Amino acid sequence: MVKKDVPEWLNYWSSNPSPEMEDRVLQYTTKSTSTTITTESPLETPPIPESPPQQKKEEEEENSIKPEEDNDDYGRNSTSSVSAEDISRQSQLLAELSRKVVNMLELRRLASQGIPDGAGIRSTVWKLLLGYLPVDRGHWANELVKKRSQYKHFVEELLVNPSEITRKMERSGRHETDESKLEEKGFLPRSEIPQGEHPLSLGKTSIWNQFFQDTEIIEQIDRDVMRTHPDMHFFSGDSSFAKANQESLRRILIIFAKLNPGIRYVQGMNEVLAPLFYVFRNDPDEGNAASAEADTFFCFVELLSGFRDHFCQQLDNSVVGIRSTITKMSQLLKEHDEELWRHLEITTKVNPQFYAFRWITLLLTQEFNFADSLHIWDTLLSDPEGPQETLLRVCCAMLILIRRRLLAGDFTSNLKLLQHYPSSNISHLLYVADKLRARTVG
């Protein structure tokens, strides 16, 4: 069989690493677990809560997968030029957000290149990209009031203990006059509990029966919330701030599970929820930060609407299930790099489900440090057709970036490398993913 030529741009991104770099890759570096916190300077004076943990510069140099050093014409310029680029993009985004009617086409174009930190830009842009905020700025205030009030209603209705509901039913069913007469005589009023609402009732509509069924899911949510980003003080620790954030995650996931009985809660949803809540809770606007829980809930629902079938086990083997999506990623790799595809799936028999299941269902939140995940999400959320197609191209680009190591590896080494993806320059990764889009369209 004739071996297909590897395109020039692919050779650039998978250039031969130095022996030093080969040794570094063998360490199979996992995502950073550093607790070091860095704070970016906002454009406005309000203090910004903790920023996502960044890897130390030494770790970046030690573990990052880079093209050869003599190629510097794809956004790999000095820190000062990148900073100037960020400032320029931030100004353009602020200008776009200040319009009476936001131009979503332009906003998506700017956001897809990465949203600079500071001044709450990412928070507002993500809400627009997810359709939570309307494009007309004049409708923002009313829409936020309506949605936040609706979420408050969910909390009051869905997170109440059944005993509280029973007490309310008792109070509404009593006649105050009869009750006062009994109390005058020294008798306590008798509780009238409908048979279907008795704690021992097994009826399907019984609030107590539903409460006991929910208990198992709530316990799983509690465990997962406690495990969410243990390296970040924002999510973990004994501080009242961290505990309040954990409680917000818990409430959102419980309410989502109750409102979506077909899916309920699936392990890993907490990891998809975390970036949204982090970004919204860190909004410098105090009103927005205080309402981060409500805003996050609706944006989480919208985000999951494009991926919900991946969390439904009954649909795993269907055309909309996770296995079908993984197959699409495999076909995308075959289309762009058949040599690598053949080596992975036929020669070394590395089933893409072994690594891509987590990549896709958790939207790459576990493969990179938190700050890099936010940058990737800027691009994912900017796709007008939804995040999935861009996600698959990013996954494919991740394989292409380390193709020479994969081509040199066997089943064991390749699986270990893919399950512990090494640190990478996210700008390069997104550049390759964008090249895949251009080649597919072309």
Secondary structure, 3 states (H helix, E strand, C coil): CCCCCCCHHHHHHCCCCCHHHHHHHCCCCCCCCCCCCCCCCCCCCCCCCCCCCCCCHHHHHHHCECCCCCCCCCCCCCHHHHHHHHHHHHHHHHHHHCCCECCHHHHHHHHCCCCCCCCCHHHHHHHHHCCCCCCEHHHHHHHHHHHHHHHHHHHHHHCCCHHHHHHHHHHHHCCHHHHHHHHHCCCCCCCCCCHHHCCCCCCCCCHHHHHHHHHHHHHHHHHHHHCCCCCCCCCCCCCHHHHHHHHHHHHHHHHHHHHCCCCCCCCCHHHHHHHHHHHHHCCCCHHHHHCHHHHHHHHHHHHHHCCHHHHCHHHCCCCCCHHHHHHHHHHHHHHHCHHHHHHHHHHCCCCCHHHHHHHHHCCCCCCCCHHHHHHHHHHHHHCCCCHHHHHHHHHHHHHHHCHHHHHHCCHHHHHHHHHCCCCECHHHHHHHHHHHHHHHHC
